[in-house]
Amino acid sequence: MNVPRLASAMLALLLGVFGTAARADGSSSWLAELLNPELRRVDQQRAMYEREVGRLGTPVVGLTAEQFGYQHPRLDAPPLNPAWVQVDLRSTQPIDWIALVPAQLDWQAFDRTAYGFPKRFRIDVSDDREFVTFTTVADFTESDFPDPGVAPVAVRLAGQNARYVRVTVTKFALENGQYFFALAELMVLSGNRNIAISQPVSVSGRYELPPRWSQQNLVDGRTPLGPPIRRELLGYDGLFVDVPRDNSPPIMQVDLGRTFELQEVRLHPVHARIGADVPGFAFPKAFRLEASADAKFTTPVTLFESLDYSNPGNNPVTIPASGAARAVRVVFLSPGVSGPPRRFGLSEIEVYAGGINVARQGTVTVTPDSAPLSKNWPRSLLVDGYTSYGQLMELPDWLAMWTRRRELQSQLASLAERRAVLGERSLTRGLRLLGGIAAVIAVGAFGLSVRSRQRRKNEIEELRMRLARDLHDEIGSNLASLAVTGELAAECATDDTRDDWREVQRVSSESMEAMREVLWVLGAREEAGIDLATRLQRTAQRMLARQEIRWQAPPENPPTDWPAEARREVFLFFKETLANIVRHSRAKHVDLRAHLEHREFILAVHDDGVGFDPSHARDLKGHFTIESSPDAGTTITLRAPV
C-alpha cells in the first residue's frame, strides 16, 4: 500500500469538495459556514441588504444635459483657507433637507466614482450673508468622506429656518496632482419643493467654463440623477403635439378644476425610448408658460418665457410661480434640435400649490398629434404621475430612497470586506481541518499497512513454526529411529558390517543434532529451552569431534533482552567458523571463548589452521578481528553490541 499517495489523493479530494462547494449566488458553502458560523450571518445580512436594494429599484443615472455643475479652480497646492459656495434663498424659510449631488462627466454606471467630491466639508445655515453667526447642520471635517459615487449626500434638518446655506470645503479632492472640488447641484428642500432652484449663488473661488461649469449651474436643477422617479416603464414615452396647419403655436394645457395659489410648475421632458433613445426628445427651444384664472385663458399671465432654452435632457424644468390660477399651459414657440421639426413633447406637467402637486386631478387639453404611433395616446399621460422612465416621487421621499441606497451600498461594501476576512479564516480552518483529516487518513492507512505487514509476518512465522514442528515430528523421528536401528544393528552385526552400522548410527545422531540446531535457529518451541551458551558448547562438541576443544572459561550468555535474531546470527557465525576449521584448517587444537565485556558479547575462536567467511558480522552491526601468522594458526574475535 502506497500510504503517501493515498493520503495525497484523499487530501486533494477534500480540497476539491471544500473549494467547489460555493453556491451559485456567491454565498458561502455549507462547509465554510460550518467552519465559521459568523460567515453565515454575514451572508444572511448581505442577502437581506441586497433584497432591499432590489426593492429600491434600478436608478436611471447619467448626464443628459450639457451643464455639469460647479467646479472650483484647480490649484497646484492645497489652499491655505477653506473654500465655500452658498445659495441665497431670498428670505428666511423653513429647511427640511440639504443635499449635495456629486458631479459626473458623462453617462455613468451606477457604481461610478464621483468627480471631485470634497474630501472634508461642513454645511452651515445662517440669516447673515457673511456668516458671522451661523449654525452647523452637518460636519464632515474630522475624517475623509467616503466616495459617494452618484448618490446624493443628504442631510435632514429638524425645524431649521434660514436664508443662506453654505458648504465650506476644508479638504479638496486631488486629481493629476491638482487640488479642486466639484458639485453637480446644491438642493435645499422645504416640504416637497427644492427652494434653491434658480436662486443667487456666490462662491469663494469663481470658475466659469460655460455651459459645463458655472456657479449658477449649482442650482439649475440639472443633475446626473435626472428626475425624482422610481424606475417603472409604461407603454408610452409621453404626450406629443404638432404645429397646426394655420401655424398657430401648439399648446398643452391643464385645467386644475379650481383656483390655487401657485408655487412652481415642473415640466418633464420626454426621454424617448420607443424607437429611439433620446433624452429631452422634442423639447422646445422657445416656449412660454402661462397661467389663467379661467380655463379659457381669457386673461393669460406669463409665468416664464424663453426664446433660446437649452435642452434639459431628462431633467425637469422647474419654474417658480406665484399668484392665483385655475389653469396653466405651455405654448410651444420653436422646436428644439433633439426632435422632428414642427413637433413638441412632454412626459409630465406638475403644478405645485400648498406644497403638493395639484395637477394630478386636472383635465388636459392639447393641440392634436398627427403621428400614427402616438396620436391616439391618452391625454392623461401628461398628469398621470409618470415620466418616460418611471413613477414620480416627492423630493423628500426620493432623497430618503437615495440615502438609504447609499447606506446599503456602504454596508454591503463593509460586509464584503468582512466576508473576505472571514472567508480567509474559514479557508485557514478548512485547510487545518483537511490537514488533520489527511493526517488521520495517513495514520490510518499507515496503521492498516503495518497491520497488514504484521499479519503477513505472523503468517510467515506461523508457517515457519509449522515447518519446524514437521521437521521435529517427522524427520526428527525418522532420524532417531535410524540412529537406534544403527546402534542395535552394530551390536548384532558381524565384524564385516559392524563399522558400517556404527557409521549409520553416528551420522544419524549428528544429523538429528544438526536438525535440532536448525530448529533452535528457527525459534521452534521444541528447542526454546536451550540458551546460546549451551548451544555453542553442543555445536562445538559435535562439529569438532576430531579436534581438541579447550574453553578458556565456561561460556557466558548475553542479556535476556538481547534480540533472538542477534543470538541466531552469533550462532550461525560460530557454526560457520567451526565448519571452516573442519573443512580447511587441518587444525588439531581449537581454543574457544564467549563472554560479556563492556556491553559487548565477545566470541573468540583460535585454531592452528587458516581461513573463514566473516560475512555474518555485518548483520550484527558488530566487527571482528583476525590475527594470523605462519605456523601460529588463526585467532578470530567477534564483538557484537548488546
N, C-alpha and C positions, 0 to 999 in steps of 0.2 A: 504493500500500500504506500503510495506517494503522499505522505502527510502534508508537506508544504504546498503541493499542487492542489490538494483537496481544500485546504484552508483558504488558499488564494481564490479558488473558484467560488467558495461559499461567500467570502467577503465581497467579491465582485457582484454576486447575485444580490446580496443585501444592499449594497450601494446602489444597484440599479433600481431596486424597489424603493429605496429612500429618495433617490433623485427623480424618479418619474411619477411619484405619487401626487404631484401637484394637480389641483383641479383646473379645469379649463378656464374658469373665471379669474384665475390668478391668485385665489386664496390658498392658504396653506394646506398641505397634505395632512391626512389623518395622523401620519407618523410624526410630522413636525409638531402638530398640535398636542400630540400625546407627550412628546418630549418637553414642550414648553406651553403649558395651558394659557399663558398670557398672550401668546401669538393668536390663539383662537379668539380671545376677547378683542384684540386689535382688529382682526379680520371682521368680526361681527360689527364693531363700531364703524369700520370703514364701509362695510356694505350698507349700514344704516345711513351714513352720510351720503353715499353715492345715490341711494334711492331718493333722498331729499333733494339732492342736486337735480336729479332727473325730474322730480315733480316741479321744480322751478322752471323747467323748460330750457330750450336752447336759445341763447341770446343771438340777436342779429347785430353783428359788430362790424364796423368798418367805416372809413371815411368816405362819405358820398358827396361832400361839398368841398369847395376849393379853400375854405377857411380852416386852418389847423388850430388856431388859438393864439395864446400869448407866449413869447419866449423872451427871457431876459438876455441881454447881450452876453456873448461868450467872453470869458476872461482867461488870461494865462495863469492866474494865481487866485487862490480863494480870496474873496472880498474881505476887507478889514471890518466892514459894518454889515449888519443884516440887510437884506433886500426885502421889498414888500410890494404888494398890489392891494388895492382896495376899491370897493364899489360904494357909491353914494346912492342910497335908496330914496333920496329927496325929502324924506320925512321919517320921523321915528315910527317904526312899525313893529308889530309882533313877529318874531322869527321862530320858526319851529325846526327847520333843518338848514344846515350849511353843508354843501357838497363840493368837493374838488374832483373834476373829471380829468383823468390823465390824458395827456396828448399822445397821438399816434401819427404816423407819417404816411400810411397808405391803408388799403384794405388789409385787415389783420385777422389772424386766427384768435380764438377766444383765449388761448394761453400765451398770447404775445406779451412781452415785457413793455412797460410804459416807457415813453420817450421823455427823458429829462425830468422825471418826477422828483420833487425836492427830497433830500435825504432827511433833513430835520426842519421842522416848522411848527408854528403855532397859529391859532385862529383867535383873533380878538374882535370884540364889538364895542362900539362907543357912539355917543352923540356928539363927540368932539372930532372935527375933521383932522386935527393934528394929533389925535390920540394922546393928549396929555394925561387924560384919565381914560381908562378902558377896562373891560372885563375879558379875561381869557376864558374862552369856552372850550378850547382843545389845545393840549400842549404835547407835542411830539419832538421835543428838543433834547431829551435825555439820551436817546439812542437812535440809530438809523432806522428809518421807517422801512418796513419790507416792501419790496416792489409790488404795487397793487395790480399790475397788469393792465387790463382795460377797465377794471371795476372802479366805480367812483368811491372816493373816501368820504363818507357821510357822517356828520355829527348831529345828533339830535339834541335840541335845546328844550328847556322847560321854562316857559313863562318869561322869556327874554325879549326885551324891547330895545331897539337900537336903530340908528340911521345909517351908520357906517359899519362895514365889515372889512377887516383887513387880514391878509395872510402874510405873516412875516417868516421869511426863509432864513434860517441860521446856518444851514449847510447845503451847498449846491450839489447838483449831480455832476459827475465827471465823465467826459467822453472825449476820446482822442486828445488827452492832455489839456482840455479846456473845461472851465467851470461855468455852469449855467443852470437854469431850471426852466421848465415849460409846463403850461396847463392848457387844457382844451377849453374848460368852462369853469366859471365860479357861479354856483347856483345858490340862491337864498330863497327858501320856501317859507311862505306864510299861508297856512292852510294848504289848499291844493294848488297854489299858484307859485311860480317862480318870479318873485317880485324884482329880481336883479336884471331881468331881460331889458336890454337897451338902455340901462341906466349908466350914468357917467362913471368912468374908470380912471383912476390915477395910479401911477407906478413910480417906484424909485429909480428904475433903470429902463429908459424908453428904448424900444427896438421896433422899428416899423419895416416890415417887408410884405406889403400887401400883394395879393389878398391873403396869403397864407398866415403871416404873423402880424398881429396888430393888437394893441392893448384893448381896443373895443371888441375884438373877437372873443374876449373873455366872457362877454355877456350877450352874445348874438344867438344863443340857443342852438348852435350847430356843433355837434359832438360826434365822436366815433360810435356813440351808443344809439344814435337815432332816436326815434320816438319812444315814449314810455309804454311799451307793449309787452304782452306775454305772447310768445310766438304761437300762432294758430292760423292756418291757411284756410281761406274760403275759396269759393269758385269764381271770385271776381277780383280784379285789381282795384277798381274804384269806379267813379262816375265820370262820363265824358260829355262834352258839348262841342258843337260845330258852329262856325260863323254862318249865320243865316244868309240867304240869297240877297237880302237887301243890305248886307254888310253892316248891319247894326251889331253892336257888341253883344256877344252871348253872355248869359248870366247863370249863376247858381244862387238860389235864394232859399232861406229858411225862415218860415213863419213860426215864431216861438209860442204862439197861441195867446199870449198876453204880454203886457209891458213889464220889462225887467230893467233894473239899474245895471248897466253893463260894466264889467271889469276888464275883460280881454276876450279876443277872438283868436282861435288857433286854426290855421289852415294846414291840413296834412296833404303833402304831395302824393302822387301815385308812384309806387315803386313797381314798375312794370315787371311782371314775371310770367305772364301768359303770352307766349310768342316772342318774348324778349326779356332781358334783364337790365333795366334802365332805371336807376333811381331818379326821382324828380321828373318822371316822364310827363310831357305835355304841360309842365308848369309854365305859367305865363311870364314873359319878360316884363310886360307892363300890365298893371291891373289896378283896380280901385275897390276898396272895401267901404260899403255904405251901410248905414242904419236908418231905420224909419220907425216912426210911431205907429204906422199902419202898414198892413200887408201889401197895399197897392203902391207904396213908395211915392205918396203924393208929394211929400217934402223930404227927400233923402238928405242925410247928413254924411259927409265923407269922413270916415274914421282914419283912412290911410290911402295913400296913392303913391305909386312908383312907376316911372316910365322906363327904368333900366334895372330891374331887380335880378340879382344873381341867383342862379338855380340853387335851392336849398338841399338838393339830394333827397334823402328820405327824412330829413329833419322837419319838424313842424315849424311853421312861421307864426310866431306869437305876436299879436298886435294889441298893445294896451288900448283900452276903450273906456269911455265914461259917458254918462247921460242915460236917459230912459229910452228904450226902444222895444218894439214888438217884433221887428223883422230885421234881418241882416242879409246882405247879398254881396257876391263878388262879381264885379264887372270886368270881363277879360278884354284887354285892350290890344295886346300884341302877343303872339305866340313866342315861346322860348325856343332854344336851339335843340332841346332834347326831345322833340316830338314833331309830328307832321304839321305843316302849315295849316292855319285856319281851324286848329283843333286844340282843346284845352281839357285838363283833367285834374280832379282832386279825389282823394280817398276818404276824407272826413272833414267836416266843419264842426268845431266845438265853440260854444258861446258860454262864457262864464259870467255868472251873476250870483252874488251872495256866496261865492266860493265853490259853486257846483256848476256842472255843465247842464244848462237848461235847453240845449238844442236836441237832446235825445228824444223828446216827445214832439219835436217840431214837424212841420209839413214842408216838403221840399218841392220847389218849382225850378225847372231848368229849361234852357234852350234845347230843342231836340238834338239828338245824336243820330247821325246818318250812317255810322259804321255798322255793317252787318253783324259783326261779332258782339258789339256792346250796346246796340241801340235799344234792345229790349231789357237791359239790366234794370233792376228795380231802383227807383229814385231814393228809396230809404237807405241805400248804401252810403249816402252822404251823412247820415246821422245814426248809423247802427252801432257805433262804438268800436268799429274795426278799421284798421288801416290795411294796406296791402299785405302786410306780413303778420298781423296778429291783432289781438284784442287790446284796446287801450286801457291803461291803468292810471289811477290818480298818482301824481308825482310822489307823495309820501310813501304810498304802497310800493311804487317802483323802486325808490331808493332803499326801502327796507328789504325788498327782494334782492337787490344787488348787494346790500350789506351782508345779508345772510349768505348769499352765494360766495362772497369773498371770504367770510368767516369759515364756511365749509371747505373751500379750497385750501385755506391756510391750515385747517385741522387735518385735511386729507394729506397735505404735504408733510405735516408733523408725524402723522400716523405712518406714512411711507418711510420716513427716516427711522421711526421707532421699529417698524416692521423689519427694516433691513438689519438693524442691530439684533433684534430677537431672532431673525432668520439665521444670522451668523452663529448666534449662541446655540440655536437648535441644531444647526449643522455640526457644530463642535460636539454637542452632546450626542448627536446621532453617530458621529464618527467614533466617539469613545464607546458608545454602546455597541456599534458594529465591531469595533476592535475587540471589545470584551466578548461578544458573541463569537467572533472569529477565533479568539484565544481559546474559548471553551470548546469550540469545534475542533481546533487544532489539538488541544489537550485530549479531548475525547477520541479523536482519530488516532493520536499517538498511543493513548491507552488501549484502544482496540488493536493497534498494531502490536504493542507489547504483549497484550493478552494473547493475540494470535500466535506471536512468536513463542511465548511461554507454553501455549498449548501444544505447538509443534515440537518444542523441546521436550515437553513431558511425554509426548507420544514417542519420540525417538528414545528417550530414557526408558520408557516402558518396554519398547521393543528390545533395547539392549539388555534389560533385565530378563526379558523372556528368553532371549538367546543364551544369556548366561545360565539361566536355570536349565535350559535344554542341554547346554554343554555339560553342566554338572550332573544332571539326571541321566542323560543318555550316554554321551561319550565317556563321562567320568565313570559311570557304572561299568561300561564295557571295558575300559582300561583297568579298572580294579579287578574285574573278573579275569582278564587276561594275565594280570600280574600274579593272581592267586594260582591260576592254572599253570603258569610257568614255574612257580615255586614247587607245586605238588609234582609236576612232571619231572622236575630236576631231581627230586628225591627218589623217584622210581625209575629214572632213565638209566640206560647203560652208559658206560664210560664214553662211548662214541657220541652220544646225544646230550649228555648232561650239561656240558658247557653251552650248548645251543639253547637249551631250555632256561638256563640261568640268564643268558643274554636277553631272552624274551622277557623274563621276569624283570630284569634291570631296566630295559628300555620302556617297558610298560609303566614301571614305577616312576621313572624320570618324566615320561610323557604326562602321567597323571599329575605330578608335581608342577610341571610346566603349565598344565591347564589350570591348576589352582592359581598360579601366578597371573595367568591371563584373567581369570575371574576376579582376582584381587584388584588388578588394574582397572577392570570394568566397573568395580564397585559393587559386585554381587553381594547379596546379603549372606550367602553361604560362606564367604571369606571375609566378612566385615569385622570379625573379631580379632584379626591378626594385624598388629601395628607394623609400622615401617621398619623398625629395628629388627623385629623377628623375621620379617620378610627378607631383609637384606642378609641376615645370617643363613636362613634356609637356602636362599638362592646361591650364595657363595659356596655353601657346602655341596649343593647339587652340581653346580657348574664347574667347580674347581676340585673335582674328586681326585684328580691326578697331581694336583699341586699341594704344597704345604701351605695352609692358611694360618695367618697369625693376626688376630685382632689386638691392636695395641692396648685397647680398653674396651669394655662392653659398649656396644653402640648405643647412642642416646636417641630418643625420639624428639622430633620437633614439637613446638607447642600444639595444643589440641585445636586451636583456631586456625592453624595453617590449612589452606585450601587443599582438598583432596586431589585436585588437578596437579598442584605442585608436588605432592607426595608421589603421584604416579610418574611425573616427569623425572624426579630424582631416581625413582626405582628403575625406570627404563634406561636412564643414563648409566646407572650402576650395572644393570644387566648387560647392556651393550659393551661396556668397558670389559666386563668379565669374558664376554664372548670373544672379544678381540684378543684377550690374553690367551684363551684356549685355542683360537684358530691360528694366531700368528706369532705369539711371543716366544713360545717354547720355554716359558719360564718354569722354574722349579719351586720358587717361593713367592708368595703374594702377601704383602702386609696391608691391612685394612684399618681405616679409622673413620668413625662417624660420631660427631659431637657438635654441641652448640657453643658459639663464641660470639659475643657482642651482637646479638640479634641476627646472627647468620648461622645457617646449618652447613657445616663443613664435612665434605666426604672426600677422603684421600685414599688413593689406590697406588701402591708401589709394587712393581714386579721387576724381574730381571730380563723381561722381554721388550718388545718395541711395538708402537702403533695403536691407534684407536680413532673412532669417529666422534668428534665433540659437538655434533650439530644440535643436540638437545639442550645445551646450556643457554642458547638464545631464548628458548621458550620460557625459561625460568627467570629471565631478566637478571641472570647471575653472570658469573665469569669463572674461568678456570685457568690454571697454570700448568705448564708442562716442564718438568725437569728431566733431562736425559743426557747421558754421555756413554761412549763406547764401554762395553763390558761392565756398566754400572746399573743397567736396567732403566726403568722409567717410573717417574712419580707424577701422578695426575691428581690435582686438587680442585674440587668443585665447591664454589661458595654461592649459596642461594639465600637471598634475603627472606626472613620470616616475618 
